Amino acid sequence: MLKKVLLVLLIAFVVGQFFGTEKNEGDLTSVNAFLAETNPPEEVRLILEETCYDCHSDATRYPWYNNITPVNFWLANHVNEGKEELNFSNWVGNSVKRKDHKFEEIIEMVEDKEMPLESYTITHKEAKLSDAQIEAVVGWAKLVRIKYSMEAKPE
């Protein structure tokens, strides 16, 4: 009986390899409007590219194991959820109030070390932020919030 169950699971696994998910493979030019508007220093720009854009832009760099079903479905769901929450590629068109709120969330999530997710940093060691990197991102984000608060004030 165990052999039959294992055989069925093996066949399902092999057949599953022929089915994939739609990939989120744009290019990093999709974040240019965000970068132009928020003007991060070079250090922060590199941190965003290394730790944020895979899940929060239209330019995901997929690891080799994304070619394995069911891992590809899990990653696709993870990326879709990340983009639903914050997508740097769709920055234009958001209200100043929404942009400010997103930066408030960035500050909170980075300071509390909730972002990047631990499940991401396990396989992307370079994405684990040092205290100095956290300070750089948070400092930049606070400056951007000041800019947005000045834009939001009625004249």
GROMACS elastic network, one bead per residue, 0.5 to 0.9 nm:
[ bonds ]
;  ai    aj funct       b0    kb
    1     4     6  0.51945   500
    1     5     6  0.63804   500
    1     6     6  0.86997   500
    2     5     6  0.51430   500
    2     6     6  0.61381   500
    2     7     6  0.85184   500
    3     6     6  0.51001   500
    3     7     6  0.60252   500
    3     8     6  0.85989   500
    4     8     6  0.61502   500
    4     9     6  0.85631   500
    5     8     6  0.51584   500
    5     9     6  0.61756   500
    5    10     6  0.85767   500
    6     9     6  0.50268   500
    6    10     6  0.60374   500
    6    11     6  0.85652   500
    7    10     6  0.50249   500
    7    11     6  0.61277   500
    7    12     6  0.85305   500
    8    11     6  0.51333   500
    8    12     6  0.61037   500
    8    13     6  0.85382   500
    9    12     6  0.50473   500
    9    13     6  0.60586   500
    9    14     6  0.86247   500
   10    13     6  0.50256   500
   10    14     6  0.61822   500
   10    15     6  0.85779   500
   11    14     6  0.51312   500
   11    15     6  0.60674   500
   11    16     6  0.83606   500
   12    15     6  0.51600   500
   12    16     6  0.58933   500
   12    17     6  0.87565   500
   13    16     6  0.50186   500
   13    17     6  0.65898   500
   13    69     6  0.73062   500
   13    70     6  0.82572   500
   14    17     6  0.54054   500
   14    18     6  0.76085   500
   14    69     6  0.87506   500
   15    18     6  0.57763   500
   15    19     6  0.76083   500
   16    19     6  0.54045   500
   16    20     6  0.79433   500
   16    68     6  0.85344   500
   16    69     6  0.58621   500
   16    70     6  0.74573   500
   17    20     6  0.71460   500
   17    67     6  0.77799   500
   17    68     6  0.63532   500
   17    69     6  0.54104   500
   17    70     6  0.81809   500
   18    69     6  0.84015   500
   19    69     6  0.74431   500
   20    23     6  0.87244   500
   20    67     6  0.78103   500
   20    68     6  0.85035   500
   20    69     6  0.69789   500
   20    70     6  0.85530   500
   20    72     6  0.67421   500
   20    73     6  0.72829   500
   21    72     6  0.66526   500
   21    73     6  0.62966   500
   21    76     6  0.68171   500
   22    25     6  0.89755   500
   22    76     6  0.76997   500
   23    26     6  0.88855   500
   23    60     6  0.80266   500
   23    62     6  0.86146   500
   23    76     6  0.73348   500
   24    54     6  0.87847   500
   24    57     6  0.84349   500
   24    58     6  0.56960   500
   24    59     6  0.61011   500
   24    60     6  0.56165   500
   24    61     6  0.84521   500
   24    62     6  0.88440   500
   24    76     6  0.81149   500
   24    79     6  0.80513   500
   24    80     6  0.87787   500
   25    58     6  0.63569   500
   25    60     6  0.54770   500
   25    61     6  0.72166   500
   25    62     6  0.84676   500
   26    29     6  0.82948   500
   26    30     6  0.72477   500
   26    57     6  0.84690   500
   26    58     6  0.51638   500
   26    60     6  0.72039   500
   27    30     6  0.60997   500
   27    31     6  0.84737   500
   27    58     6  0.70131   500
   27    60     6  0.81929   500
   28    31     6  0.57461   500
   28    32     6  0.73699   500
   28    49     6  0.85526   500
   28    53     6  0.83649   500
   28    57     6  0.81775   500
   28    58     6  0.76921   500
   28    59     6  0.57381   500
   28    60     6  0.89498   500
   28    89     6  0.83909   500
   29    32     6  0.51941   500
   29    33     6  0.83710   500
   29    59     6  0.87048   500
   29    89     6  0.84321   500
   30    33     6  0.73789   500
   30    34     6  0.84796   500
   30    57     6  0.76139   500
   30    58     6  0.67423   500
   30    59     6  0.75272   500
   30    88     6  0.79130   500
   30    90     6  0.79160   500
   31    34     6  0.52859   500
   31    35     6  0.62547   500
   31    36     6  0.86769   500
   31    53     6  0.86969   500
   31    57     6  0.71640   500
   31    58     6  0.82134   500
   31    59     6  0.87120   500
   31    87     6  0.89049   500
   31    88     6  0.56711   500
   31    90     6  0.77938   500
   31    91     6  0.78518   500
   32    35     6  0.50331   500
   32    36     6  0.59956   500
   32    37     6  0.85006   500
   32    88     6  0.89014   500
   32    89     6  0.78655   500
   33    36     6  0.50990   500
   33    37     6  0.61105   500
   33    38     6  0.85558   500
   33    88     6  0.85883   500
   33    89     6  0.77876   500
   33    90     6  0.86466   500
   33    91     6  0.69719   500
   33    92     6  0.67895   500
   34    37     6  0.52553   500
   34    38     6  0.60594   500
   34    39     6  0.80641   500
   34    88     6  0.61435   500
   34    89     6  0.71303   500
   34    90     6  0.81542   500
   34    91     6  0.56863   500
   34    92     6  0.73270   500
   35    38     6  0.52881   500
   35    39     6  0.53158   500
   35    40     6  0.66194   500
   35    45     6  0.79003   500
   35    88     6  0.87118   500
   36    39     6  0.53699   500
   36    40     6  0.84094   500
   37    40     6  0.88980   500
   38   140     6  0.87085   500
   38   141     6  0.85372   500
   38   144     6  0.61669   500
   38   147     6  0.88554   500
   39    42     6  0.89849   500
   39    45     6  0.85154   500
   39   140     6  0.88049   500
   39   144     6  0.84360   500
   40    43     6  0.78540   500
   40    44     6  0.56945   500
   40    45     6  0.56086   500
   40   137     6  0.85783   500
   40   140     6  0.65749   500
   40   141     6  0.85441   500
   40   144     6  0.88618   500
   41    44     6  0.53641   500
   41    45     6  0.61202   500
   41    46     6  0.87258   500
   41   136     6  0.88186   500
   41   140     6  0.77669   500
   42    46     6  0.62008   500
   42    47     6  0.86130   500
   43    46     6  0.53221   500
   43    47     6  0.63428   500
   43    48     6  0.88037   500
   43   133     6  0.81688   500
   43   136     6  0.77617   500
   43   137     6  0.87020   500
   44    48     6  0.61038   500
   44    49     6  0.85251   500
   44   133     6  0.76897   500
   44   136     6  0.65436   500
   44   137     6  0.58312   500
   44   140     6  0.77024   500
   45    48     6  0.51674   500
   45    49     6  0.62442   500
   45    50     6  0.86726   500
   46    49     6  0.50308   500
   46    50     6  0.60755   500
   46    51     6  0.84374   500
   47    50     6  0.51264   500
   47    51     6  0.57864   500
   47    52     6  0.75399   500
   47   127     6  0.77098   500
   47   129     6  0.83059   500
   47   133     6  0.76149   500
   47   137     6  0.79965   500
   48    51     6  0.53555   500
   48    53     6  0.63298   500
   48   137     6  0.85943   500
   49    52     6  0.59506   500
   49    53     6  0.53987   500
   49    54     6  0.78754   500
   50    53     6  0.69955   500
   50    54     6  0.79322   500
   50   124     6  0.89223   500
   50   126     6  0.74130   500
   50   127     6  0.60086   500
   51    54     6  0.72164   500
   51    55     6  0.85925   500
   51   115     6  0.85880   500
   51   116     6  0.63627   500
   51   120     6  0.86019   500
   51   121     6  0.84858   500
   51   124     6  0.83973   500
   51   126     6  0.79422   500
   51   128     6  0.77278   500
   51   129     6  0.83779   500
   52    55     6  0.60704   500
   52    56     6  0.57414   500
   52    57     6  0.78000   500
   52   115     6  0.84862   500
   52   116     6  0.70216   500
   52   127     6  0.84740   500
   53    58     6  0.76572   500
   53    59     6  0.65379   500
   53    60     6  0.65691   500
   53    61     6  0.85566   500
   53    87     6  0.83347   500
   53    88     6  0.75175   500
   53    89     6  0.88792   500
   54    57     6  0.63386   500
   54    58     6  0.78572   500
   54    59     6  0.62296   500
   54    61     6  0.58778   500
   54    62     6  0.78941   500
   54    79     6  0.72852   500
   54    82     6  0.89538   500
   55    58     6  0.81767   500
   55    59     6  0.83138   500
   55    60     6  0.65689   500
   55    78     6  0.72390   500
   55    80     6  0.74565   500
   55    81     6  0.80813   500
   55    82     6  0.51521   500
   55    83     6  0.61747   500
   55    86     6  0.86896   500
   55    87     6  0.81202   500
   56    59     6  0.83427   500
   56    60     6  0.83225   500
   56    79     6  0.71651   500
   56    80     6  0.85471   500
   56    81     6  0.88638   500
   56    82     6  0.54271   500
   56    84     6  0.82474   500
   56    85     6  0.79593   500
   56    86     6  0.56711   500
   56    88     6  0.60179   500
   56    89     6  0.78179   500
   57    60     6  0.69475   500
   57    79     6  0.87054   500
   57    82     6  0.84992   500
   57    83     6  0.63572   500
   57    86     6  0.79279   500
   57    88     6  0.51076   500
   57    89     6  0.50058   500
   57    90     6  0.78141   500
   58    83     6  0.80678   500
   58    87     6  0.75141   500
   58    88     6  0.79624   500
   58    89     6  0.58491   500
   58    90     6  0.84921   500
   59    89     6  0.83209   500
   60    79     6  0.80869   500
   62    65     6  0.80449   500
   62    66     6  0.62260   500
   62    67     6  0.88606   500
   62    75     6  0.88550   500
   63    66     6  0.56622   500
   63    67     6  0.82324   500
   64    67     6  0.61682   500
   64    68     6  0.82982   500
   65    68     6  0.55474   500
   65    69     6  0.87679   500
   65    71     6  0.70389   500
   65    72     6  0.75763   500
   66    69     6  0.75829   500
   66    70     6  0.86684   500
   66    71     6  0.59628   500
   66    73     6  0.83682   500
   66    74     6  0.89912   500
   66    75     6  0.71409   500
   66    76     6  0.88938   500
   67    70     6  0.88509   500
   67    71     6  0.75965   500
   67    72     6  0.61757   500
   68    71     6  0.55519   500
   68    72     6  0.59713   500
   68    73     6  0.89285   500
   69    72     6  0.53935   500
   69    73     6  0.67353   500
   69    74     6  0.87475   500
   70    73     6  0.53658   500
   70    74     6  0.65954   500
   70    75     6  0.88987   500
   71    74     6  0.50989   500
   71    75     6  0.61885   500
   71    76     6  0.85542   500
   72    75     6  0.51246   500
   72    76     6  0.60250   500
   72    77     6  0.85554   500
   73    76     6  0.50713   500
   73    77     6  0.61611   500
   73    78     6  0.85510   500
   74    77     6  0.52227   500
   74    78     6  0.61941   500
   74    79     6  0.87418   500
   75    79     6  0.61196   500
   75    80     6  0.85003   500
   76    79     6  0.51660   500
   76    80     6  0.60617   500
   76    81     6  0.85487   500
   77    80     6  0.50996   500
   77    81     6  0.61175   500
   77    82     6  0.85492   500
   78    81     6  0.52602   500
   78    82     6  0.62073   500
   78    83     6  0.87100   500
   79    82     6  0.50198   500
   79    83     6  0.61271   500
   79    84     6  0.85174   500
   80    83     6  0.51551   500
   80    84     6  0.60930   500
   80    85     6  0.87225   500
   81    84     6  0.50355   500
   81    85     6  0.64001   500
   81    86     6  0.87382   500
   82    85     6  0.52775   500
   82    86     6  0.61733   500
   82    87     6  0.74356   500
   83    86     6  0.50037   500
   83    88     6  0.81743   500
   83    89     6  0.89934   500
   84    87     6  0.67991   500
   85   102     6  0.87856   500
   86    89     6  0.89913   500
   86    90     6  0.85533   500
   86    91     6  0.88334   500
   86   102     6  0.72853   500
   87    90     6  0.55492   500
   87    91     6  0.68530   500
   88    91     6  0.53464   500
   88    92     6  0.88932   500
   89    92     6  0.81021   500
   90    93     6  0.74911   500
   90    94     6  0.79546   500
   91    94     6  0.59834   500
   91    99     6  0.78823   500
   92    95     6  0.85323   500
   94    97     6  0.81072   500
   94    98     6  0.61553   500
   94    99     6  0.63966   500
   95    98     6  0.51691   500
   95    99     6  0.62477   500
   95   100     6  0.85595   500
   96    99     6  0.50513   500
   96   100     6  0.60352   500
   96   101     6  0.85101   500
   96   148     6  0.61146   500
   96   149     6  0.81786   500
   96   151     6  0.73053   500
   96   152     6  0.64383   500
   97   100     6  0.51634   500
   97   101     6  0.61827   500
   97   102     6  0.86986   500
   97   148     6  0.76133   500
   97   149     6  0.82583   500
   97   152     6  0.70739   500
   98   102     6  0.61652   500
   98   103     6  0.86599   500
   99   102     6  0.50818   500
   99   103     6  0.63283   500
   99   104     6  0.86399   500
   99   145     6  0.84300   500
   99   148     6  0.76244   500
  100   103     6  0.51261   500
  100   104     6  0.62072   500
  100   105     6  0.87241   500
  100   144     6  0.78925   500
  100   145     6  0.55767   500
  100   146     6  0.87239   500
  100   147     6  0.89277   500
  100   148     6  0.59344   500
  100   149     6  0.73945   500
  101   105     6  0.62950   500
  101   106     6  0.86338   500
  101   145     6  0.84883   500
  102   105     6  0.50329   500
  102   106     6  0.61650   500
  102   107     6  0.87044   500
  103   107     6  0.61767   500
  103   108     6  0.85557   500
  103   141     6  0.60000   500
  103   142     6  0.76743   500
  103   144     6  0.75732   500
  103   145     6  0.65110   500
  104   107     6  0.52850   500
  104   108     6  0.63455   500
  104   109     6  0.87066   500
  104   141     6  0.78257   500
  104   142     6  0.79984   500
  104   145     6  0.74219   500
  105   108     6  0.50474   500
  105   109     6  0.59381   500
  105   110     6  0.83668   500
  106   109     6  0.52341   500
  106   110     6  0.59325   500
  106   111     6  0.82767   500
  106   115     6  0.81856   500
  106   137     6  0.87069   500
  106   138     6  0.77792   500
  106   141     6  0.73761   500
  107   110     6  0.53911   500
  107   111     6  0.58938   500
  107   112     6  0.83664   500
  107   137     6  0.77881   500
  107   138     6  0.53404   500
  107   139     6  0.85820   500
  107   141     6  0.64607   500
  107   142     6  0.74574   500
  108   111     6  0.52895   500
  108   112     6  0.59968   500
  108   113     6  0.84266   500
  108   114     6  0.83410   500
  108   138     6  0.85707   500
  109   112     6  0.52418   500
  109   113     6  0.60200   500
  109   115     6  0.54157   500
  109   116     6  0.82497   500
  110   114     6  0.60456   500
  110   115     6  0.52172   500
  110   116     6  0.73795   500
  110   129     6  0.87749   500
  110   134     6  0.63868   500
  110   135     6  0.89856   500
  110   137     6  0.78259   500
  110   138     6  0.71630   500
  111   114     6  0.77093   500
  111   115     6  0.84284   500
  111   134     6  0.66140   500
  111   135     6  0.80579   500
  111   138     6  0.71385   500
  112   115     6  0.78049   500
  113   116     6  0.71330   500
  113   117     6  0.80923   500
  113   118     6  0.89099   500
  113   129     6  0.83297   500
  113   134     6  0.83943   500
  114   117     6  0.58670   500
  114   118     6  0.76818   500
  115   118     6  0.76668   500
  115   128     6  0.89598   500
  115   129     6  0.89073   500
  116   119     6  0.84222   500
  116   120     6  0.66695   500
  116   121     6  0.68759   500
  116   127     6  0.71294   500
  116   128     6  0.71051   500
  116   129     6  0.79728   500
  117   120     6  0.52484   500
  117   121     6  0.64675   500
  117   122     6  0.88125   500
  117   128     6  0.89163   500
  118   121     6  0.50443   500
  118   122     6  0.61158   500
  118   123     6  0.89998   500
  118   128     6  0.82728   500
  119   122     6  0.54665   500
  119   123     6  0.73012   500
  119   124     6  0.88683   500
  120   123     6  0.58128   500
  120   124     6  0.59644   500
  120   125     6  0.83243   500
  120   127     6  0.77640   500
  120   128     6  0.87079   500
  121   125     6  0.51406   500
  121   126     6  0.73596   500
  121   127     6  0.56016   500
  121   128     6  0.55386   500
  122   125     6  0.60535   500
  122   127     6  0.89350   500
  122   128     6  0.85389   500
  123   126     6  0.88952   500
  123   127     6  0.89453   500
  124   127     6  0.55201   500
  124   128     6  0.75197   500
  125   128     6  0.57263   500
  126   129     6  0.78571   500
  129   132     6  0.79013   500
  129   133     6  0.56742   500
  129   134     6  0.61418   500
  130   133     6  0.51197   500
  130   134     6  0.62170   500
  130   135     6  0.85760   500
  131   134     6  0.50522   500
  131   135     6  0.61386   500
  131   136     6  0.86325   500
  132   135     6  0.50218   500
  132   136     6  0.61881   500
  132   137     6  0.87398   500
  133   137     6  0.61927   500
  133   138     6  0.84796   500
  134   137     6  0.52521   500
  134   138     6  0.60141   500
  134   139     6  0.83675   500
  135   138     6  0.51939   500
  135   139     6  0.58718   500
  135   140     6  0.84783   500
  136   139     6  0.52021   500
  136   140     6  0.61750   500
  136   141     6  0.85384   500
  137   140     6  0.52369   500
  137   141     6  0.60417   500
  137   142     6  0.86092   500
  138   142     6  0.60923   500
  138   143     6  0.86595   500
  139   142     6  0.52316   500
  139   143     6  0.64451   500
  139   144     6  0.88278   500
  140   143     6  0.51602   500
  140   144     6  0.63329   500
  140   145     6  0.87380   500
  141   144     6  0.50485   500
  141   145     6  0.62314   500
  141   146     6  0.87511   500
  142   145     6  0.50103   500
  142   146     6  0.63711   500
  142   147     6  0.87844   500
  143   146     6  0.51010   500
  143   147     6  0.64295   500
  143   148     6  0.88081   500
  144   147     6  0.50096   500
  144   148     6  0.62812   500
  144   149     6  0.86193   500
  145   148     6  0.50010   500
  145   149     6  0.60188   500
  145   150     6  0.85752   500
  146   149     6  0.50670   500
  146   150     6  0.62808   500
  146   151     6  0.86985   500
  147   150     6  0.52791   500
  147   151     6  0.63693   500
  147   152     6  0.87681   500
  148   152     6  0.60774   500
  148   153     6  0.87820   500
  149   152     6  0.51124   500
  149   153     6  0.64726   500
  150   153     6  0.54920   500
  150   154     6  0.88008   500
  151   154     6  0.79913   500
